[in-house]
Amino acid sequence: MLPARRVSWTFAAVLALTLGLSAGAGAQVLDAPDPAQMEDAPDLGYRPVPHGLQIPDDLEMGAPSSVGWTSMNRILVFNRGPNPLMEFEPDGTFVRSWGQGQYDRPHGMRIDSEGHIWTTDVNADTVRKMNPEGEVLLTINPDDTPLMNEPTDLAIGLEGEIFVLVGHGQGEPHVLKFDPEGELLKSWGEQGTGPGQFDTPHSVVVDTEGMVYVADRQNRRIQIFDSEGDYVKEWAYKGLPCGLYIHSDGTMYMVSGFAGEILQLDENGRAVGRNGQPGRGLGEFGEAHYMTLAPNGDIFVADTVRPELHKYVKQQ
């Protein structure tokens, strides 16, 4: 676990844990498993362990918002502290931090097939693209389009298109599609519960066929679209779909927010494996926000509410 002196506890997070209230609209932080929000699936075959990151004494890691594995074979933690991007070797050795003073409220992070690091700042309404060294190559903000309001997550399409989700709670929810240079091509979506409508679109991934999967969090579903935004189908869940991840082998995973579950999904969206639960013990979640898989198969989950970076390893 992160030492308490190195974690930035926000008042909202402490209040949420104390009162059992959520940091997200319409959600409820769970202190114990609630069958009404838990998927019925076999054990995924993982166990929680301490994350093992060696955080220098003079640095502070805030609430982890997202986590990824870089092209340099390092773990990168996007967090809501004074050092927004913190990078570590696979054995936990600290490498560097950057982004100080550049973020208002870190949210989503993706690392593309070329090693570029993409981040979303949900309060500053900004998307950044960086090279593996952390140099900013591209920014997209409201100066580029007024629709850039509360970006939560993004994904890169087969032709380099950039799919950005906006509308975390105050902004109008949309999927924005940009070309690789950041020019807006189209948008789709609005507030609502019908096909192609959203209530807090929170995570997005693109598969090898170019299909776009959107975690429509408060509507408790994943909606699937083609690359032009045409609605195809949806998958429903008991909990709140929070973070989506597609492994290099094509396997899709989802972390289910306040239900505190790591779920492996089949090609029809059914949960075929699960681990985790709400709570305050090792491997238990305040909010399972986003996740990644290490090359060796370890699972890392960013938890904004507890706050914590969780690590799960395969059962022996």
N, C-alpha and C positions, 0 to 999 in steps of 0.2 A: 504493500500500500504506500501511497505517497505520504511522507511525513507531514503532519498537520501544519508545521511552520512554513512549508513550501507551497501550500495550496491557497489560492485566492478564493475565499468563501464570500460570495456575494450575499447581501442581506436577503435578496429574493430566494436564493437557494436555501439558506438557513431557515427562512420562514416556511418554505415549501416542505422541508423535512420535518420541521417542528409541528406544523399544523396539518400535514397531510394534504396540502393544496398543491396544485400543479403550477409549473412555470409556463404551461401552454394552454391555450384556450380550450375549454371544454374537456380537459383531461383530469385524471385523478392519479396522484402519486400513490403507489401501493406500498404498504409496509410489510405485507405478507402476500403469498400467492392467492390470486383470485381466479377460481376456475372459469368464471364468466369471461375473463380476458386472456386465458391461456389456451394455446392450441394443443390438441391431443396428438402426440407424436412420440415415437420411441426416442430413447436417449441418444444424443448425437455422438456420444463416446468421448467427451472432453471433460477435463476437471480444471478448476480454477487454481492458479498459483500467483504469488506476488509478481508484479510486472518486472522487477529487477532493473529498472532504469536508474543509472547513477547520476542523480541531479546534483550539480555542484552546490556547495553551501551558500555561495553568494548569488545564486539564481533561484527564481521562483517559477513554478509551473502552475498556471491557473486551471480552471475547470476544463478538462479536455473536451473539445467540441467535435473533432474529427481526427482520424489517424490513418496513415498510409505507409506503403513500402516503396522506397525510392528506387530509381534505376541504378543507384550506387549501392544497393543492397543494405539500406539503412531504414530504420523506423523514424517516421516524422510525425510529431504530435502537434496539431493545431489547437491552441488553447487560449482561454480568456484571461490570461495573466499578462504581466509586463513583457514577457518574452514569447510572443504569439506562435512562433515556429521554432520547435526544439527538435534537434536531430541526434540520433543515437546509433551506434553500431549494434549489430544483432545481439552481442553479449551484454548490451546495456551501457557501454562506455559512451559518455557524452562527447559529441563532436562539435556542435556549435548551436547558436540561436540567432535569429534575426527577425525583422519585422517590427522592432520596437517603435512605438508611436505611430504605426501605420494602419492600425485596425481599431475600429470602434467596438464591434461585437463579432468575433470570428464565428463562423457557422460551418459551412461545408468545405471539403477539400478533396480533390481528385488528382491523381498522377496518371498522365496519359501514356500511350505506348511509346512515345519518344522521350519520356522522362520529364516532360514539363509538369510543373506543379501549378495547379489551379486552386484558387481560394474564393470563397464568397464572404462578404461582410454584410450581415443582414441589417445592421443599423446605418452603415455608411453607404448602402445601396451600390456596392462596388464588387465587380469580379476582376481578379488579377490572374494573369498568366506569367509564370516565372520559368527560367531555365533551371537545370539541376543545381546551379550554384546560387540560386535565389535572386538573380537579377530580373527585374520586372520587364517583360517584353510587350505586354498588352494590358490595358485596363478598359473595362466597359462600365459606364456609370450613367446617371441620368442626363449628362450632357450628350450622350450618344443616343439615348432613347428615354422618353419620360416613363416608359413602362418598367424601367429598371427600378423596382421598388421592393425592398426586402428580399433580396435573392437568398435562397436557402441552399441550393445544390446545383450542380451542372454535370453534364456528360458530353463526351466527344463522340460524334457520329462517324460512320464509315468513311465519309468524304471530308472529314475534318470539321464538319459543322459543330457548332457549340449550342447545346440545348441547356437553357437556364430556367430554373423554376423561380418564380417570384410570388410574393404575397404570403408572408409568414403569419399574418393575423390582422394587420391594419391595411396592408395593400391589397389591391385587387389581384386574385390569383390567375396566373397565366403560365404557359410554357412559351418561352421566347427562343426562336431559332435564329442563330447568327451564322454568317459565313466565317471561314477561318481567320479573316482579318477583323472580325468584330462588327461587321455591317449587319443590321437587322434584316432578316429575310421574311419572317412571318411570326405570328403569335396565335395561340389558341387558348381557350378556356375562359371561365368566369366563375363567380361564386355560385355554389349550388350543389345539388346532390345527384343530378342526372349524368348521363354519359357525356364526357368531355367537360364537365364542371368539376370544381375543386373546393375543398375546405382545408386549407393549409397543405398545399403540395410541398413535400418535405424532402424527397430524395428521388433521383432519376438515374437510370442506367440504360445503355444501349447494347443489344446483343449482336451476335455475329451476322444476323440477318438484317440488321438495321432497325429492328423494332425498339420502340421507346417505352420504357416501363416507369411509371410515375407512382410513387408512394403518396397516395391521397390520404393524409394522416387522419384527420378528424372524421372523414367518411369511412374509415376502417377498410380500406381497399387499396389494391394496386390496379391502376388503369393502364391498358396497353394500347399504343397508337403506332401507326406507321410513321415513317420519317417526315411525312407531310402533315402530320397531325390528325389524320383520320382515325377515329375511334374503332378499335377492333374488338376488345372484350375487357372484362375486369375479373379480378379475384377478390373475394371478401374474406375478412379476418375478424376474430373476436377482439383483439387488441388494436393498438395504434401503430400501423406500419411507419417506422421512423427512418431507418437507414437500409438501403439496398446495396448489394455488392455482388458482382459476377466474377468468379474465379477464372483463371486462365484456362481451366478445363471446361468452362461453360456452366459450371454449377452455380446456381443463384442462392444467395443467403439474404436474410432479412433480420434486422434487430427490431424488436417490437417494444419500443419506448418504455412506458411505465409498467408494462407487464413484465419487463425484464427478461425477455427471451431472445436467444439466438436460435434462428430457425433455418434449416436447410429446406429449400423448396424443390419440388419436381417440375417437370415441363408444363404441368397444369396448375402450378401455384400451390399445390397441397404441401403442407408441412410433413416432411418424411424423417425429420430429426430435430431434436430440440435440446437446449441446455439453458440453465440460468433461471433466476427468479428474482422478484423484488426483495429488498432487505438491506441490511447494513453490514453483513458479514463478507468474508472473502468471496469474490465472484458474484455478489448480489448487487442489484442495480437500483439506483434512483431513477435514472432514465437511460436506457440503452439507445444512444444517439446515432452513431455511425460505427462501422467496423471495417477491418481488413484482415486478410490472411497473409502470414509470413510465408516465405518460400518453403519452410519446413512444415507448414500446416498449422502452426500456432495461430490462434485467433486473438486479436486485440480489439477491444470495444471502448470507445470514448463515451464517458458518462458525464453529462453536464450538470446533473442535479446533486449527485452524492457529495462532491465530485470525485472522480477516480478514473484511472486508466486500468481496465481489466484485461487480464491475460488468461487464456485457456489453452491447455496443452492436451494432446491426444492421450487417452487412457492406455496404459501399458498392459 
